[in-house]
Amino acid sequence: MHAARAVSGMAQRKAGQVFPWNQEPPKKNGAIADIPFIFVVVGFCMAICVVFIAITSFAPEPIGLLSKNCPCEGGLERCICPRPTVEALTTWQMICLANSRVTAYLSYPLFLILCLSMSRNLLAYLQHTFMVECLPLPTSAHHLHFWSGTLVGIFVIWHGIFHLIRWGVQGNLRFLVSTPTGITGWICLVLTPIIVWPMKLQALRKRIGYETRKRMHYASWIWMGALCFHAPQRNIFWIVGSFLVVYWVDWFFGLFVATRMAPSARFVKLESAVMIRLRKPLGFQLKGSGGYCYLNIPWITKMEWHAFSAFKDPVDDDFICFCVAVAGDWTKKLHDQVQQPIYRRIWINGPYPSPFETASDTDNIISVASGIGITPALSAIKSLAYHRKMHLVWMVRDASLLEFMFNFGIVIDDDAFTIIFYTGQRELVFRRPLPFNVLIFKGRPDLDSLIVSMVKASTEPGEYLDMSRYEAIHDHHVEVEAEAATTLEHEFYKEVIRLLSIYSVDEIFRAAVHRSNLSSQSISYEGLQALIKDIFIRKFSDDQLKEIFDRADEAKDGVISRKEFDSFMHYLEDNAKKHYDQYRRIKKNSKVRGSSVSMTLDSDIGGTDDDTIKIARPDRWRLLYCGGSAPVVAALEKVSDEHDIPLSLESFEW
């Protein structure tokens, strides 16, 4: 088949490349090699803190607090009584105090991680310094923040409960309102579930919108402020206060220095997303494999900021793009407001490094994406494809998103696999032939076997990527043959069907009227021409446009009224259906299986179905994923665990 021969050319170019088969993979020096360095550092600091508080609290005076001068109870010779709020005169009270103090000191290193992981501008700077090799915070900041916050939430509640038990046994609950420790303590105890649980618990995440959860999370400012005054005798003000200063300086820097305005961003509506394209503001630099930005669209809401992956414009390096999927109230409002391509002001905060920055650490990358998760993959491919192999597996349901990306001219790696699994129903419409190594299949992939097969086909002579289990829905020969059965009405009808999956009939009519510049609510020939130029994928000649316009202009008065427009829409649907059915019959009769487009490194040697063979040199591979599909994440984690291929995840499901 045509696609198979085209891919054979790609395989021949690959055959001339050298693969280091004879090199041994690096040996791991014990289990600690599997633990991220930052966790080792934090764990070590937490251990030091526990040892410190254990010695300074429960060693005899003068090193610790155990004293013979306290009114001990229960036959104890030594107990603790430096001040009323930390008094422990019995064994049970000392157990409670030990729980409270140990959990407090376990939290101190985590406070630093919480503040540092949200200091996005500092991390963006560190990403491009040698410090990233020592403390790889930038690309794992969200992960660290999530788990540090979870542990702090547990420790704070544990800390507070045991203080309350001890004070209750002593009859000292008045400390909650009569001492700085008690007042700040109950403030932190009450705020902790408000700050942590909505972000951590899936049940609350589903019931509470992102913006509400984000506002609740800002209660952490009050929480940290109260914590500064919680234990004045232990100088906690200077410990926590220094962490807060770092975060607040970074926050204000981001607001007043790293936030820029783009005066004329272009918004294009897709079926379930909005594509935003804008010229880079002065000082904006999208380095490496891209990153993410916070966007504020003031004509939607002035006070809301949302994070989206930024990707480099495939045509002009002076432009950047964002894809905003409909996933909540704010994104739905944006999608509803963009009734036609428009230009509006937008504010950008960023860019900040994403987990896809790790793509430069290896030779071969398989980027897996679902939906708009394709956006960070595009930046990685454009930045790294010249020096590395950037394979792409994209699962997408939105036909308009798939069409837009390829009609837009996205950059893919000519020497790598680009495989798309389309789960939508509508017929795809492309402005130009797809690149020879882009294959589109129907349904969802078996990621485990697919990834193993991709690795083998790319690295092991004689192996091939067998796609026989999948149905190919786009093949160049089938498309060419089917196009012969189409008519002008059918071509126009396919475009209309595509547009109706994005816009309503009223929106299409109003867009054409707007471009007609007539006093009446009618469409001129110039208005139809401008509409087709702006939002149609396929291009029509002036003669074809004239034929379409004359067909719709029943009164022959040089304009199309709303009644004539509706009548023409019905005509297209009825008259084009027979041509469309003929088109579908040809495609059905010419339907191919994936085996006809198998990609091979050596067409003379067959492949194998045994996917259990150990992958050679897994350290030279990396899996990247961006998207919100939990089953896909689970499948990729399984592949990563079974075959020792590192996995980096990017998601804004916060």
Steps between C-alpha positions, in 0.01 A plus 500: 500500500597865457546564872712189541733607219525850644593370841753271337686814394505611861629157601784519249615829650488344845701202385802723448498613862718340762346341807732410791384139538826389658493742794397374840232688688621681813494299818287623788677529833228371725135591544579864574568552129126463437414781745497858367787693655275774633305247709825368645600854599161579654489166682847559641402848623184363662705232677742766631205704629354199682832417664545865600156535662529160670829599664408857587163394644559169677864509605575607861585861569699698389488331156130421504189595696475208746533654843490383863357836604157435348195376699512159329215252544464124477831430670712676237829650617536729200238668285456810287383843616692787333173693446129419542422433132756217473463357849501117519494354852392142434607226262183541292548877478859452387381256229254765380770767508738274308239446226434873474864605494623230261224574245575873528868454424426248224304779334775763496688367192163452332412868561808590297394264220146643502626856458782418260284279276258791450778752431454450128721784381791383714455145370484624141835669555651194670385281210770654282782490757718219629284486815247295306748209504523516880142586593268408212211704640372680188360199316364327811375806689131416484562139602713613794246763603216249489670241717662751736161662551342162566759413765481844662121467515536168684776626731316822592179319593699235688696778677184687599306196620772392741537854635124511558505161674785610730342834582163333554646248747671786684187719495681765300276539194484870588839524328310490168383858557746633757842429344657580159578129459138400558344772282730445204474124551124475464509739202744267323304191606173638360656625175696183421201293374377802301837536330597134451193281465335664193828461310575149625170311526352393167142517632543869588688576177198380301253704705694824538606702195863583438463874563323438832767251605770746397346778712478260795865413444597865542400462865852359527622861520308544827611151607869580448461839664347341810775239503765774523370594847417148619813427707683826579737326742633277220565788254256349254425851372842516335480145362156520341529873432809449284312241293210740458725785391639285218148412382356853526795662323459244221122556490529878467779462244271275296210745524687820411798382293421157348143592396470645151218617277434372149272763342379298201470130573298305243230266630370220276216277614525121464244233588599472865789745532624846409834554325687817599784637288694816587823681433754453778492798735824691553730302729306173465725201430373147455815298556578133458205266464244766576324552830174627636354843567219647704248682283264777600231594248347819645196501274402163650593571865756747630617310808539141379829350379521154343803290407545373143789350307663737255633369169703667233324607184600251227522771234627816671737492797378844607164348598387258771179304535274359770215252476225542760270200537149536638531352849318734736294817536778738395605303192137444399434872524803567279383240247152654489634855459719414199223480240745570217877562471570814703794707627507604867736608776648232725742494797773237530691402812799279429630288341586243765682168451296186450585130552559479123830681561641156588460397135850629430650242737473206261536399134155360422171644622150360467259783564150377580216752502126500536291792375667837545787324675657513154612860562812439716595211271504738203750730672719205595493366144582835343789559743655153504407311183814611317727329756275231647226264394164638605227238458141609550188307604195726509151393610241759395123518472462863386515487119541877473806492727662227289418685178618834634836366611589343165347775290694744717821326397626348824857372506552126538812285494546353151721226643258383766156344534199733513192296580158649565202317646181682409193423713260752345222433252515785249683470169841669515576790264861587421619790289807316372629139493632380832873437543599152382576371850174617661253216541147532638317205652154458642446424869735489795844341519639225717779721632705219652543299182513811279784665692702178521451449126603859427819463702591172330422629150721803564797322651510130411586403141233278350219624724202692366208692639205269444170691498288216360266503801388857421280638225667770290247774427727721292696366206626714214381272215154464650470876542607573142256244357217621719557864411420414138144422608444837663335810357524868583184472710646207689828681564310802626267280701790327675630840603157602627466177700840569652401856587168390650693281743666823622251782435123520492313591179425842651868559576603410143232727355589793731871456419426525126269799553768673707749463213248622242478858635140537387228697674262205468542161666620341177817346360686653207739315272790677669369394841479134394848524352643650822323239715643211297846653514485536880340178625494245218778244471468425131555782254261564211573685178316819409296310240401238756403767753295676236318175417427440870381857552272490193352170620412657835377833358157381389363852443805592288522837676870473587452417867406193704221556751454293814218307333718428196789403728285244687361369172851457360610313813211256452586465131861415585392239749254332265681528168849422629388192693501273196852613408606458859360145510696416186812644659450288813437184294832542321678552831325201652590275208858626508534473878842381609634341811809627674707219354501676161683793652746314717815700564814300465870556539573212263221397265658160437483381860180420685406606851396326818194507720700430814483824699642344815862526383704738711547835331864569422636820652181632664715779646517650151122541490251721679121506508323835516128544558273800516127461544231432753429130441553289813492168302774629269712606798453156657595325175812712457605449862468126442718521188751712687519257793519185289758624250700751710419789266486833687161675488431873531143624546360845438151585612314804622231299679548702818 
